[in-house]
Amino acid sequence: MSVRLLVADDQALVRAGFCKLLETRADFDVVAEAEDGDAAVDAARRHQPDVALLDIRMPGLDGIEATRRILGGASPATRVIILTMFGLDEYVYEALRAGASGFLLKDAPPEELLAAVDVVARGDALLSPGITRKVIQEFARARPTSPQSDPKLAELTSRELDVLRLLTRGCSNAEIAEKLVVSDATAKTHVAHILGKLRVRDRVQAVILAYESGLVRPGEADVADPEP
C-alpha cells in the first residue's frame, strides 16, 4: 500500500525537487502540491494524505497555522513534517506545539527525507527525543514562561512519570528498559500508556507537555536515574 503525500512550498523549483525525489520510491505517491498554507489546507481536506511536508515559512498562511488547521479538522489523521532552513528556529517549536510530528532541514541529504517519510508514515515521531528536548530548552531559555500544570499528568502512575522524565532526557525505549531494568516490551507499553493518558499524538508532544507543565524545566533533564 502506497504512502499518500502532500508537498507544500512557495518556491516552485524546491517543491518540484521534493516531489521528484519522493516519487523515486515506488511506494510513495505525491497526491497533491501546494504553493502556500491555504492551498495546503484545501489539498489536505480534498486528498486526505498520509503525510504532509510543509514549508514553515510560506506567504499568507504559514506552515504552523496550516498544521493547526490540517490536524484540527481538514485531515486529522495526516502526519505533518515541517521543512525549515533553521534547526533551532522558534517557529519549529511552535510547529511542534501545533501537532507536527517533527521537522527536517531543507538541505538534509535525500536519503534523510525518504527515511523521514517512512518514520512518520508508520506513526512514529521524526525527531529523536534528544533533539526535541534541545529545541524546547533553547526556546524556553529565550522566552521563559510560567509552567501551567496539566491535569492529565495526574492520570500517570509514578512509574509512568519516571518514563516520561526519561523521554525528556532523550532516552529510547531500549535505554528506558535498561535504566528501569525492565524488558523492551514493557518500556514500549509504558510509553504507549503515557501517550494515551496524555492524549497526545507521539513522543514529541509528550515531551512538550512535560516541559510546559513544569514536570521538568530546561537544564533539569539530566537528573539522577529513577530507581529501578
C-alpha positions in Angstrom: 0.0 0.0 0.0 1.5 3.4 -1.0 2.0 6.4 1.2 -0.1 9.3 0.0 1.9 12.6 0.2 1.2 16.3 0.1 4.1 18.7 -0.6 3.7 22.5 0.2 6.4 25.1 -0.5 6.1 28.5 -2.0 9.1 28.0 -4.2 8.1 26.1 -7.3 11.6 24.7 -8.0 12.0 23.5 -4.4 8.6 21.9 -4.5 9.3 20.2 -7.8 12.6 18.9 -6.4 11.0 17.3 -3.4 8.2 15.8 -5.5 10.7 14.3 -7.9 12.8 12.8 -5.1 9.8 11.3 -3.3 8.5 9.7 -6.5 11.7 7.7 -6.8 10.1 5.5 -4.3 7.5 3.1 -5.8 5.6 3.1 -2.5 5.3 6.9 -2.3 2.5 8.7 -4.1 2.5 12.5 -4.3 -1.2 13.2 -4.5 -1.1 17.0 -4.2 1.1 20.0 -4.3 0.5 23.4 -2.8 2.2 26.8 -3.1 1.0 28.3 0.3 -0.7 27.3 3.5 -4.2 28.0 2.4 -3.8 25.7 -0.6 -2.1 23.1 1.6 -5.1 23.0 3.9 -7.5 22.8 1.0 -5.5 20.0 -0.6 -5.3 18.1 2.7 -9.1 18.3 3.0 -9.6 17.0 -0.5 -7.0 14.3 -0.7 -6.5 13.2 3.0 -2.8 12.4 2.6 -1.0 10.2 5.0 1.9 12.6 5.3 2.2 16.3 4.6 5.5 18.1 4.1 5.0 21.8 4.8 7.5 24.6 4.4 7.4 26.5 7.7 7.6 30.0 6.1 5.1 30.5 3.3 3.3 33.7 2.3 -0.2 34.2 3.8 -0.9 31.2 5.9 2.4 29.8 7.2 3.3 26.2 7.9 2.4 26.5 11.6 -1.2 27.7 11.1 -1.6 25.2 8.2 -0.6 22.4 10.5 -3.1 23.5 13.1 -5.9 23.7 10.5 -5.0 20.4 8.9 -4.8 18.4 12.1 -7.6 20.4 13.7 -10.2 19.4 11.1 -9.2 19.4 7.5 -7.4 16.0 7.8 -6.8 15.0 11.4 -5.1 11.6 10.6 -2.4 13.3 8.4 1.1 13.3 9.9 3.0 16.6 9.3 6.7 17.1 8.7 7.8 20.7 8.8 10.5 21.8 6.4 12.8 24.5 7.6 16.2 26.1 6.9 16.9 26.7 10.6 17.3 23.8 13.1 16.5 25.8 16.2 14.2 28.4 14.8 11.5 29.3 17.4 8.9 28.7 14.6 9.9 25.0 14.7 8.9 24.8 18.4 5.6 26.5 17.6 5.0 23.9 14.8 5.7 21.1 17.2 3.2 22.6 19.6 0.7 22.7 16.7 1.0 19.0 16.4 3.7 18.4 13.8 5.4 15.0 14.2 8.9 16.5 13.5 10.9 18.7 11.3 13.5 18.3 8.6 16.1 20.7 7.4 15.7 21.6 3.7 19.3 20.9 3.0 19.2 17.4 4.5 20.5 14.6 2.3 17.9 13.0 0.1 18.1 9.7 2.0 17.1 11.5 5.2 14.0 12.9 3.6 12.9 9.5 2.4 13.7 7.9 5.7 11.7 10.7 7.5 8.6 10.0 5.5 9.0 6.3 6.3 9.3 7.0 10.1 6.3 9.4 10.2 4.1 7.3 7.9 4.3 4.4 10.4 3.2 6.6 13.2 6.4 7.5 14.9 7.8 10.9 15.7 10.5 12.1 13.3 12.6 13.8 16.0 14.6 11.8 18.5 13.5 13.0 22.0 17.0 14.4 22.5 16.7 16.7 19.5 13.2 17.6 20.6 14.5 18.4 24.1 17.2 20.7 22.6 14.6 22.6 20.6 12.3 23.0 23.6 15.1 24.0 26.0 16.5 26.6 23.7 13.0 28.1 23.1 12.3 28.1 26.9 15.6 29.8 27.7 14.9 32.5 25.1 11.3 33.0 26.1 10.7 31.8 29.7 7.1 31.2 30.7 5.4 30.2 33.9 4.6 26.4 33.9 0.9 25.6 33.5 0.0 22.4 35.3 -1.8 19.9 33.1 -4.4 17.8 35.0 -3.7 14.9 32.6 -0.4 14.3 34.4 -2.3 13.2 37.4 -3.5 10.2 35.5 0.1 8.9 35.2 1.4 6.4 37.7 4.7 7.1 39.4 6.4 4.6 37.1 4.9 6.4 34.0 6.1 9.7 35.3 9.6 8.2 35.6 9.4 7.0 32.0 8.1 10.5 30.8 11.1 12.1 32.5 13.4 9.7 30.7 11.7 10.6 27.4 12.6 14.3 28.1 16.2 13.2 28.5 16.3 11.7 25.0 16.0 8.0 26.0 14.9 5.4 23.5 12.7 2.6 24.6 15.7 0.3 24.9 17.5 2.9 27.1 14.4 3.3 29.2 14.3 -0.5 29.6 17.9 -0.6 30.6 17.6 2.2 33.2 14.5 0.8 34.8 15.6 -2.9 34.5 12.5 -4.0 32.5 12.1 -5.6 29.1 11.9 -3.5 25.9 8.3 -4.6 25.5 7.4 -3.3 29.0 9.1 0.1 28.2 7.2 0.3 24.9 4.0 -0.4 26.8 4.7 2.3 29.4 5.3 4.8 26.5 2.1 3.8 24.8 0.1 4.2 28.1 1.7 7.7 28.6 0.7 8.8 25.1 -2.8 7.5 25.6 -3.4 9.1 29.0 -1.9 12.4 27.9 -3.9 12.2 24.7 -1.0 13.3 22.6 -0.1 12.1 19.1 3.5 11.0 19.8 6.6 11.2 22.0 7.3 14.8 20.7 4.0 16.1 22.0 4.6 14.2 25.3 7.9 15.9 25.8 6.5 19.3 25.1 3.7 18.8 27.6 6.3 17.7 30.2 8.2 21.0 29.8 5.2 23.2 29.5 3.5 21.7 32.6 6.6 22.2 34.7 7.2 18.5 35.3 10.8 19.2 34.0 12.5 22.5 33.4 15.3 23.5 31.0 18.6 22.3 32.5 16.9 19.8 34.8 16.5 16.9 32.4 19.9 15.4 33.2 19.0 14.3 36.7 19.8 11.1 38.5 18.2 8.0 37.1 15.0 6.8 38.7 15.1 3.8 41.0 14.6 0.5 39.1 
